[in-house]
Amino acid sequence: MTGLGAQMHALVERLYPLCRSITGDGVRDTLDIVGEYVPLTVHEVPTGTQVLDWTVPQEWNIRDAYIADATGKRVVDFAASSLHVLGYSVPVSATMPLSELRGHLHTLPEHPSWVPYRTSYYTPDWGFCLAQETLDALPDGAYEVCVDSTLADGHLTYAEHVVRGRVPDEVIVSCHVCHPSLANDNLAGVAVATFLARALAEQTPYYTYRFVYAPGTIGAITWLARNAQRIDQVKHGLVLACAGDPGHLTYKQSRRGDAEIDRVLRHVLAASERPHRVVEFTPYGYDERQYCSPGFDLGVGSLTRTPYAGYPEYHTSADNPDFVSPAAMADTLAVCREACAVLDRNRRYRNLSPYGEPQLGRRGLYDALGGRSDTQQAQLAMLWVLNLSDGEHSLLDVAERSGLPFDTVAAAADALLGAGLIKA
């Protein structure tokens, strides 16, 4: 897993310099790179398209932006960091005194060396983000201001990758691709999602897994609008974000609170004995709030390490590749893989010999356990599976009620299925 962590971190570093937004070539360039790791189907949705209660906005692209002093020196330069420009800034070319320019400057006085991330998606504006210490060092005088951008009819871009399973019922894994140079929020989520897709492709999962790479909010809303007729096919889902910081894992439950994905993540995190938190759903955060809106009410939770706005580096230049670690991303990926394994194996069975306990030894089931270090636990798992295989209880129910590891319960079910004592 360490090797995978290093590969995910390398992907984060590669994507980090790109200027992403809710539309534009930065999103396309990001998806081109992700597409080198997993094949993507890219969708382009025209400006003006009605998507639920929203409308796809104009497309924003930027070539250059800077503030230059009287000598022509760039004191703030988009080429140094995509965070330096207010996202969706309209074009501007002007010379103005610092006193006038200040109204368009954004800083973080409490962290004077950091550059904030700010946007103005739906209100035409322009601006620059810079370190407070940079602003403090600027003398009064005239400054040249340039934002070489375009805001015009175009498209919103999102992409999907599908891992076909044995059934068409789907698990969606969603991450947002609209943030510029922010490593944890959300490039670490993009990297973990991509490597989870690669891992699932190496096997034949039970469910079909659909990975959605979309701009936050408007992208998820667009995906939902375009898939509303087949939304019943989505049985489970997970939003990935903030997947690489040093904090403990946090699982935010779906709106339902008792969806299968909620139970699976609670079980996986508790059984792993990792330090973690499970928190209730709130209609604020990432795109789980779109998938869990009351009209859809999908069983979609959110997995992060430190949640949004829960760490000082959030939405600042300090959220850089040094802030995320290969080990943290590998740990997040491991939990995702464990959760998928439970989802894929969680079945309901019916005991075909429900009157009294069937003779397991006669069927070679006890002999098959010989030599195992957990023989007694495996035998107990068989008895629990037999007792609760009434068509109503799932294997996760068995694991939770018995206190046994899910893998042990699932292995017992496989043995009983092979012996003809239970059926799906």
C-alpha positions, 0 to 999 in steps of 0.5 A: 500500500505504501507504493500506492500511496507514493503513486497517489501523491505523485498524481496530486503533485502533477495535478496541483499546478492546474487552474481548475474551476467549475468550468473551463480548460483546467477541468479538461486538462485535469480529466486528461491526466486522470484519463491516463490512469483510468479510461474516462467518458467525458461529458460536455453540457452547454451553457444555458442548459437547465439542470434541476433548479440551476442553469449551466453557467458560462465557461471561464478560462484564464491565460494570465493575470498579474499586479505590477508596480511602477517598475513593471515588476509583478508583485502578484502573479497568476503564473506563480499560483492559480490561487492568486486570482479570484475564481471566475474573475472577469477580464480587466486591464487598468492602472489604479492607485493602491487605495482603489486596488485594495477593494479587490484584494483578499488576504488572511491576516491571521495567517500572513504568509498564506494565500486564500482561495476565493471565488465569484462564480455567479456574481461578475467581479474580479480580484486577486488573492495574496499573502497579507505580508505581501500586501503590507509591503506594497507602497502607495502608488499606481499599479497595473492590473491585468486579468486576461480571462474569458467568460463566454458561452461554452460548456460544463465538463464532467467525466465518468469511469465505470467498473462493470460488476456482476449486476447493473445496480450501482455504487457511485463514488464522487469527487469534485474537480473544481478547485485549483491548487489545493492538494487535500481539497480535493486532489487527494480525493481525486487520487484515492477515487482513481486508484480505487477504480484501478483496484476494483478493475482488477477483480469482478465486483458484485456491484457496478461502480460508477466514478463521477469526476465533476465540479462541486455543486453544479457538477453533481446537480448536472449529473443528477439532472442527466441521470434522474430517470435511472437514479433507482439503479444507484444503491449506494454511494460515497463522496471522497474529499480531504483524503490525504491530511494527517487527521483521523478518518471521518465518516459523515452519514447519509441523510437516511442515517441507516443506509447500508453504506452508513452501516458498512462504514461504521462497521469497517472503521470500528472493526479496523480499530483505527481512530475515527469519527462518525458524524450525522448528516448535515445539508452543508459540506460536499456533494453528498448534500446533492445526492441526499437532497430529499427528492433523491435521498440516495444512500450516499455518505462522505468519507474524509480525514479532517472534514471541510473547514476543519483544519487551518490550511483549508482553502489556502496555499498551505493546502499544498502537496507537502500537507498531504502524505502518501501514508494518509492517502493509502490509509483512506484507500484501504478503508474504501477497499474494505468498505467495497469488499463488505458491500459486495459480499453483504447478502441475505441467505436462507437456511435450507435446513432450518429445523434444528442444527444441521450436522456440519461434521457429516458435510466435512465443514468442521474438517475443512476448518482444521488447522486454522488459528481461528477454528473456534471463531469460524465454527461459531460464525457458521452457527450464526450464519445458519441461525440468522439466514432467514431471508431477512438478515444480511451478513452484516447483520450477522457480523454486528450481532455476533461481534465477529469479523465480517470476513469470518462471517462471509467465509462461513457463508461461502462454506455453507453455500458450497455445502448446500445448506444455505441459498441466496 
